[in-house]
């Protein structure tokens, strides 16, 4: 007998009787029903379901309850016995909540069209049933939009809710739970916490009227129970030799993990600016075995050997003059303000020189100057002036190592620096060994104002000011290498010499679109991560699909901590070669204000180039910073990550280095 024949016979002869027996009198059907895989119970004018004998239908995979008058389904209708339903159709009913899905562990497809469900119920069902892959609403699969809202919900849980509990409620709960014999005070305390959570959620436009959602209140109750029964470990005071909390060290016992190595302050010029210099950026030397780290900030560029945690060399410009000021002699003004120009950004590139790789570092400054350095030969071999400019970001062309691309104000400029590379080669041929410290090559001859090969200007179409914030090349093929341009007003791409704006999905409510940084997650899937100042999500999107319709095709969002100061994120792949199915795992480090940072560990299954079911673990880590009198905890400005080390730079001259175990 086929698995569908009982259903057909039931439908034809005794469906109403079957419903009456199964639902009303709770009698079991005959043994023939144990083979049913698809059950159609639509158009039966059902109003309420209190229980359902799933135990009599062990092979039931598809259940159709559409076109009834259902106003409620008991939340425990499947609690007594596990069901294996993968497809559920509850369309065209009068249901107000989906809390009855809480025991559906195998459901993949659900149709909720034409019910009385609020928007909060729709996306929270994904939290209740993480196996769901399709949510059909009005004949449209809303899984992506609902997943984005769920990611926002989880981000608030992981950041604001957990922090609120630990800072304002945990100590009170711990004290009252041992003293309150009747439990009244504890109940009032937890009710107050419940209302506080509701207020936090309802401040977000996506979660208005969350207090009216039965499913939201159920999940909030579960979260409160989780916090009550999983008390955090007590954190003890530590010496400066151990800079991380016990929570961080406990989590990092699972691979990969980090251990603190050293805090450095090396960008100041005197004790007066010991804690006032901002170390703007750091970057590891590419494809190098010595784990060399370059940092820029103030008037210095420092090179740090991470294996020894010592500054090996530094390059300093005693006075970064503005290009708008005359360089010649001038009369001193008693009221003259100190020079505020500084090194702002840097990037490495590996070029081939006579069959030997050579790493070159480009560093930009706010006065419009660019410096080209070779750490191996300890020389500054190029000094470029761009009049009326302030370098905010720069990058090397992914297909042409002689092209340097810089972002200044609202413009992106392409510079051909082949002549500088040729001069470096000429210098190397004459030298037998590197210098002991950094030096110029004929400094007067190497200050050049070179012309730009290409210039792109960006604007909003109105009088508002736009600034370039980050640049990144992502090769899609040998001849298709688009340039992503982050700005203070959104994300753009230059492809085939044509700039165009990339829009965000309508489901994402962004107060602003100040792109802080753009980072590559995976070159094979062309997965990109961006963080946005003032927006509570890090967006990970598929560039190839994004370019097809000029809208971000977001496959994963990660929590983005609230900050008032922009920060650069760091991303590093951590794939496991022993995985039996294609997976992609990566870490994302992002800094926050007040001496803390987040570590996101994400894992995705990849089947036929399609990313399925991303999972991530997110935790916030407090760092015990070296105490300096009258100095507030620092804000992290950038993070750099490789296979061995993590580096954080801050706005108070701190460089923090961690080693991966």
N, C-alpha and C positions, 0 to 999 in steps of 0.2 A: 504494500500500500504506500503510495507517495505521501510526502509530508504535507502536501497542500490539499489533498482530498478531504480530510476531516474538516478543514476550514470551509471548503466549498459546500459540503453537505450540511454543515452547521448553518451556513448563511442561507441555504435554500429551505431547510426544514424547521429548524428549532432554535434559531438564534435568540429570539426573545426569551424562550424558556431557558436557554443556556445562561444568559445574563442573569435571569432571575435566580437560577440555582447557584451560580457561582458568586454573585455579588450580594444578593439579598439573604439567601438561606445559607450561604457559605458551604454548600455541599460540593463534593468533588465530582468532576465529570468522569466519564468512562475512561478506561485505559487507552482508548484510541487517540484521545487528545494529547497524549504524551509525545506524539510525533509532530504536533503542529509547530510550524516555524513562523507562519504569517497569520495574524488574526485581525480581521476587520470587524470592528464594533462601531462603525460610524452610523449616523442617522438613526439612532435608537432613542432619542429624547432622554438620554441619561442626564440626571441632574447632579448626582453626588456619588462618589465612590469611597466607601469606607475601608474596604479590603479587597484583595485580589489574590486568587490562589496560584501564584507563580510556581509554587512547588509542584503543581499538577501539569505545568507547561515547561518542562526543563529545556526544551529546544526552541522556545519562543524567541525569535530574533527581531520580529517586526510587529508592532502593535499600533493599530489605527483607531483612535477615539475621536476622530474629527466629526464636525457637523452634529454635535449633540448640544445639550443645554447645561453642560458641566459648570457649576459655580465653585466646586471644591473637590479636591482629591486628598484623602487623608495622607498626612506627611509620613505615616508609618505603614502605608499600604504594601510596601515591599520589605518591611523590616524583618518579618519572621523567616523569610527564605530568600536566598540570593537569586536574583533574576539575571538573565543573559540578553536582555533586550538591547539591540544595537540601533534600532530605528523606531522613533516614537512620533506619531502624528496627533497633535492635540489641537489642530487648527479649528477655527470657527466654533469656539466655545466662549464661556464667560469667566475664565479663570483669571484670578488677580495675583497669583503667586506661583512660583515654580519650586517651592520648598519640598514638594513631594518627590523631587528627583534625587534627594540626598543619598538614597541607597542604590542608585543606578550606577554601577561600577563599570559597565561595558558600553554605555550608550555613546554613539558616534554621530548620529543624525537626528535632529529634532525640528519639527515644524510647529511654530507658535503663531502662525498667521491668524489675525482677527480674534484676539482675546482682549481682556481688560488689563493687560500687563503693563506696568510702568517700565520706563527705560532701565531703571536700576535692576529690576528682576531679570531683564534680558541678558545683561552682561555678567551678572553675578552667578548665573547658572553655569558659566564656564569655570568658576571657582569651585562650585559645588560638585561639578562633574568634569574634571580635567581631560577626560577622554573624548569630549565632544569636538568634532571636526567641522560640523556644518550646523548653522542655526538659520533656518529658513523663516523669513518674516516678510509677508506680502510678496511671495514668489521671488525673494532676493536673499542670497546668502550673505548674512551680516556678520560672519565669524570674525573678519578682520577688524571691523569697526568695534565690535564688542570686545575683542582681545585687547585693543588699544586702551579702552576704558578700564578693563580689568587690570592692565599693567599699571595704570595710574592709581587705581585702588590699592594694589599691592605695594606700590611705592610709598603711598601715604602710611600704610600699615608699618612698613619696615623703617620708616624714618620718623615721622611725626608722632605716630601712636606709641611705638616702642619707647621713644624718648620721653613722651609725656608720662608714661607709666613709671619709668625708672626714676624720673626726676621729681614727680609730684605725688605718686600714689603708692609706689612699692614699699617705702619705709612705713607709711601709715598702715598699709594692709598687713605687713609683717607684724607690726606691733598689735594692731587690733585683733588679728586672727588668733592670737594667743591669750588675749585678755577678755574679749567679748564672748561671754558664755552663751548668751541668747542669739548671737549672730545678727542682731538688729543694726549695730553700728557698721559691721562689715558689709551688710546688704546695702545700707545707705551709701557707703563709700563706693561700692561697685556700681550702683545705680548712677551716682554722680559721674563716675568715670565713663559709663556708657553714654550719658548725655554729652559729656565733653568730646567723646569720639564723634558723635553725630554732628556736633557743631563744626569740628575740624573738616569733616567730609563735605558738609553743606556749604562751606566757604568756596568750594570748587564748583564751577558752573555745570560740570558734567554730573554732579551728585546732588543736585537740588532735591529737596523733599525726600532725602534718604530715610528719614524717620518713618515714612509711610510704607516702606518696603518690608514686608514680613521676612523675606530672605535676607535682606541686609541686617535686620535686627538679630536674626538667627546666627549669621556669620560673626557679627560683632560679639554676641554672647559666647560663641565658641572661642573667639580670640581672647576674651577676658578670662575664660576658664584656662586657656593655654598659658596665659601670663601668670595666673594664680598657682598653677601646678608645676610650672617650670621656672623656679626662682633663679635669677642670675647668680653667678658665682661672685663671692666677695672679692673686691679688688683691693689690693694692699699697696701701700706706698712703696715706691721703688727708687733705687739710686739712679743717677744719671747714666749708669752703664746699661740699664735696661729701660728703654724708652717706650715700650709698648705695653698696653694693658694685658691682663691675664686672658681677657676674652679674645683678643687678637691672637695671642700665642696659642690658646687652646684651639681656635679655628684653624690656624696655620699648621697644626700637627698633621692635618691631612694634606697630601701633596697637591699642588705646590705650596710651599710656605717660605716665609722670610724671617730673618733675624736681624735686629738692628746692628749696624756696624759703627757708624760715626756721624756726628753732627759737625759741620764745618761752617766757619764764617771767614770768608776770604776775599770778598768783593769790596770791602771798605778801604778807604784811603787813610783814615785816622780813627782814633777812639771816638771822635765826635759823631761819626756816622756808622758806628759799629752795628747798630740795630735799625738803621733807617734806609739802608740800601735794599732795593728789590732785585732779587736774582730772577730775571725775567723768564729764562728758558734753559733747558739742558737737553743734550742729545748724545747718545752713545756713538762712538766711531764705528762705522759699518765694517762687517767682516774682519774684525780685528780680534786677535787672541788675548790682547793685554787688557781688555775691558776699560778702554779709555773713555772718559766722560768729559764733554766740553760744556761749560756754563757761561752765561753772559749776564751782565747786570752792572749798573753804575758805569764806570769807565774802564772796567776790566773784563777780560776773557780768560777764564781759568781752565786748566786741563788737570783732571783728577784721575789718578790710577785707582780704580775701585778695589783692586786686589790688596793694596796697601792703605787705601783711604787717605792718601796724601796728595796735595797739590804738587805736581811735578814741574809745571811751567805756567807762566801767565803772560798775557800780553796786555799792556796798559797804555791808554791814550790819556795823557795828563789833563787835556782840556778838549772835550768834544765841542768845538765851536759850531754854532749854527751857521748854515749856509747863507742866511740872510744878513750875517754880520761880516764886516770887512776883516780879512785875516791880518792885514798890516797893522802897524803901530797905531795905537789910539790912546787918548787921555783917560786916565782912570776916573771913574765917577764914584764918589763916596756912597751914593745911594744905589749903586749898581747891584742888582740881585745876583745871587750865585748861579752859575751855569746849571741848568736842569736837564741838559741833553744826556742821553745814556744809551748803552747797547740794549737793543730791544728784542732781537731774534737771531737765530742761527740755524744752519742746516749743513749736513755733510753730503759729499758725493764721492763715489769711487770711480776714478778714471784710469784707463790703461795707458801706461807710459813705458814704451820700449819693452813690451811683454811683461811688465811688472805693474801690479795695481798700486795706485797712489791715491790716498784720501786727501780731499781738499775741504776746508771748512770756510763757509761764507757767513759773515756776521754783519747784520744791519744795525744802524743807529738812528735815533730820532732826528738827528741833524741832516739826514739824507745821505750819509756816507756808508759805503760798503767796504768791508775789509776781507781779503782773501788770504788764508793762512794755510801753511803746511806744517803740521805738528812734527812729522818725521824729520823735516829739515830745519825746523825751528825758524821759519821765516814768514814775514808778512810780504807777499809778493804782488799784491794788488790793492790799490786804494782808489775807489771810484766815488766821484761826487755826483749826486743828482740834485741840482739846484731846486730850491723851493719844494723839497720833499721831506717826508718823515717816514722812514722804513718801519712798517708795522709787521710785515711777514715776508718771507722769501722761500723759494724752493728751486730745485734744479729740474730741468726738463727731463722727463723719464725716457725720452727717445734721443736726446741730444745733450750730452754732458757739457757742451760748450755754451749752452744757453741757461742763463740765470733769470728767473722770473721773480719780480718783487711787487709787493702791494704797498702803495703809499697813498694816504688819503682815500680818494674815490677811484684811483687809477691802478691798473695792472700793466706793468711794463716788462717786455722781453728784452734782455740784454745779451749780446754776443760777446763772450769774454775769451774767445779763442786766443787772442793776442797775449792775454795774461798767462794762459796755460803754456803757450809757447815760450814765454820768458822764464817761467818756472823750469821748463825742460832745459833751457839754455843754462840756467844757473846750476841745475843738478849735474849737468855734464862737466862743469868746471870744478865742482866740489868733490872731494873724496870722502868727507864725513860731515855730519850735521853740526850746526853751531850748538854751543852750550845753552844759550838763551835765545829768545826771539829777537830778530833783527829785521831791518828793512833791506830790500834790494834797491839801492839807489832811490831813496825815498822821494826825492824831488821829481824824478822822472816818472814815478808811478802814481802820481795824483792826476787822474784823467777824468774829464767830463765826456763820457762816451754817449753816443746817441742810441736811442731805443729802436730796435727792429720792428716792434709792434707795440701799440698802446691801446688799451681798452678803458673807456671811461664808463662808470656805472652811476646811475641816479635813480631816484624814485619817481621821477616824473613830476615832482613838486619842489618846493623850496626846502624840504627837510635835508639834513646832512647825512651822508652815507660814508662809512669808512670800510676799507678792506681789512679783514681780521685774520684770514688764513687762506692758504693756497695748497692744493694737492692734485697731483697728476695720478690718474688711474688708467693704465693701459688696458683697453678691451681687446685690442689686437695690435699687430706690429705697426699698422698705419692709422689706427684709431685710438688716439690718446687724449681724451677729454681732460680739461683742467677744471676742477671744482674750485669755486671762489666763494669763500665765506665773507659775509659783510655784516654790518650792524643792522641791516634791514632785510636779511634773508639769504638764501643760498642760490648761487648762480652756477652755470656751467658754460665754458667756452669750448665749443666743438665745431670743427670745420670753420674756424675763424669767426664764429658767430656766437655772441653771448646770449643766453636766455635764462630766465628765472625758473627755478624748480619750486613748485608750490607744495604746500602741506595738505594732507587729506582734510576734508571738511570736518571730519569727526574730531580733529585735534584742535583744541582751543589754545592758541598761543598768544600770550599778552604781547610779546615782542618776538622778533626773529633775529636776535643778536647772536650770530654763529660764533662760538668761542673757539672751536677747533674742529678739524676734519681729520679722521684717522682711518687707515685701511685695516679691516679685520681679516679678510681673506681674499687673496688675489684671484683664486680660481672661481669663486662664486661672485666676485666683485661686490663683496659686502662692505659697506662703509658705515662708520659711526660718526655722529656729530653731537655736540652738546651745545645748548642754547642758554644764554644768560637769562635767568628769571623764569625758565620753563622747567618743570619738575621731571622731565624725561630726557634720557639720552636715546636718540633715535638711530636705529640700525636699519639700513635700507639697502635694497638690491639696486645697484646703479644701472645695470643693463635694462631692467624693467622700468626703472624710473625715467630713463631717457626716451622710452617709447611714447610716453604720454605727458612728459614734463611734470609729473607729480610724484612725490616720494612714495616708493613702494616699500613701506615699512614692514619688516618681518619680525622685529623684536624691539621692545623699549626697556630701558633700564632706569632705575631711580637716579635722578640728578639732584643733588642737594642744593638747597637754596643758598645763594651767594650774592654778595654785592660787588665782588671783584671777579673778573673773568679768569678762567683757569684752562690750561691745556690738559686734555686727558691723554692717557697712555694705553695702548692695546697690544697684546701679545698672544699669538696662537699657542695653545698648549695641547695639541692633538696627541692622542694615545695611539701608537702604531699597533697595539694589540687588540683594538676594537674590531669586533667581527662584522659590524655594519658600518657603513660610511657615516662618520660623525665629524663635527667641527666643534672644538672646545677653545675658548679664549678667556683671557682675563682682561678686565678693564679697570684701571685705577683712575679715580677722580678725586681731586682735593676739594676741601670745603673751607669755610671761615672758622676761626677760633681753634686751630690746631687739630683738625680731624680730617680723615679721608675715607673713601668708600672703596671696597674691593668687590667687584662683580665677577663671579665665576660662572660662565655660561656654557651650555652644552646643547648642541642641536643635532638631530638626525637629518642626514641628507640622502635623499633618494631621487635619482634622475635629475640632479641639479636643483631639486626643490627642497627647501628647508622645511622640516616638519617638527612640530611640537618643541619649540625651544624651552629649555628649563634653565633657571639661573638661581644662584644663591647670592644674596646681597646682605652685607653687614657693614655697619658703621664702626670705625675704629678711632678711639680717642688715643692721642699720643701725649705722653708726659714730656713736655718740652723743657729744655734747660732754662731755668728761671733767671730772668734778668730784671732788676728792679725797675719799676715804672714802665715796663714793656708789656703790652697786651699780647695774648696768644696770636701767632701769625696766621695769615691766610696763605693757602698753597696756590702758587701761580702756575706751576706746571708739574707734570709727572712724566718720567721716562722709564721704560721697562724693556729688559731683554731677557735672555734665557737664564741669566745669573744674578742680575742686580735690579733693584728698584731705586730710583732717585726722585726726591721731591724738592722743589725749590720754593722759597717763600718770599714774602714782602718785608721780612726783617733780617735779611742777609744770611738766613740759614739754608744750608744744603744738607739734606738728610739722606743717608745711604743705607739701604738694606740689602742683605745677601739672601739669595734663594737657597734653601737647603737642598 
